[in-house]
Amino acid sequence: MKNKNKIVLAEDNSVLSLLLKSRLEKEGFKMLMAKNGKEAIEFIENENPDLILTDIMMDYMTGLEVVSHVRNQLNSKTPILVFSSSGQEDMVLRAFNLGANDFMCKPLSLSELLIRVKRMLL
């Protein structure tokens, strides 16, 4: 796959972050790595990514706040996939109500994530 789509990945778990970065770069994506929601917003505002992947529970700004900022302040339609180890129904519904396009529970299946990423970028 010869794409150079830019993906912002906001994940505070460094091991998971590196694993996702490695797998997605292998598929040809350009990865912009954020350790928290605040860094994610800076990348989103400056780099105009094609896709946003964000954990929900992070320091400084949660993934839900990132989704809200992208949809309400930036009025952006950029696809957003959120993930969390807390797959509680209210968390999932809040993510979708704020404008997330997809949701995955941790632990993540890298193969499933890759399929979802590719679908969102079609």
N, C-alpha and C positions, 0 to 999 in steps of 0.2 A: 504494500500500500504506500503510494508515494505522496501522501498529503503532508502539509506542514501546518495543520490546524494548531492554533494556540489554545492550550488548556491551562486554566488556573486551578491548582490543587491546594486547598486549604485543609491542612491536617497537622495537628500538634504532636502526633505520635511519630517520632523520627524514623522508626523501623518501618512502619506501614507506609509512610511517606516515600521513603527510598525504594521500597518494593514496588509501589504504584508508579513512581517516576521511571524506574528501570523498565517495567513492562510496557508502559505507554510510549516511551521513547523508542523502544524496540519496534513498535508499530508505526513509527514515523511522526509521532506528535511532538510538538515543541511544548515542553512543560515549564510552567512558571510556578515555583514552589513558595507557598506562604505558610508560616508557622502558626498563624492566628488569623482571626477575621479582619483585624485592622490591616495587616499586610495584604490580605486577599483584596480588600477594597482598593488599596493603592495600585495593585497590579491591574485590577479590572478597569479602573479609571484611566490608567496610563497606557495599557496594552491592548484594550479592546479585544478580549479573547473570544474564541469561537464557542467555548464551553467552560462551565464552572463546575468543579467538583468540590464539595465542602462537607466537612464533618459538622455536626451540630454543636457538640460541646467543646468549646475552645476558649482560650483566654482573650481578654480585651473586647471581643465581639463574637457572639455565637454565630453559627451557620444560619440560624433563622434570621438574625439581624442582617447578615450579608444578603440573604434572599430579599428581605424587605427593602434594603438600600438599593439593590440592583433594580428591582421592579418599581419602587416608588420615587426615589431620588433621581436615579439615572434614566428611568423610563426605558430600560433595556429589555429586549426580548431574548437575550442570550440564554440558551438552554442551561438549566441548573439541575444537577443531580446531587441530592443530599444523602448523607449516610450517618448512621449512629448505632451505637451498641444498645441504645434505648429505643427499641422498636415499638414503644407504647403507641397505641392507636391515637391518642391525643397529640403526640409529637408528630406523627406522620400526617395527620389532618392539618395541623398548624403549618407544616412545611408546604403542603399542597395549597392551602388557603392563601399563603403569602406569595405563591407563584412558582414554587419548585415544579419542575417537569417530571422528576422521578425520585424515588427513594429506595435505598438499599440498607438492610440491616448488617451490622458487623457480627461476626467476621465476614469479610467480603470474599466472594469468589472472583478471582482475577479474570477468569474466562467469561463469567457473566457480566462483570463490569465492562470488559472490552466490547462485548456485543452491544450493551446499552449505550456506551460512548459512541460507537460507530453508527448506531441507529439515530441517535440525537444529532449527529453531524451530517446526515444525508440531506 
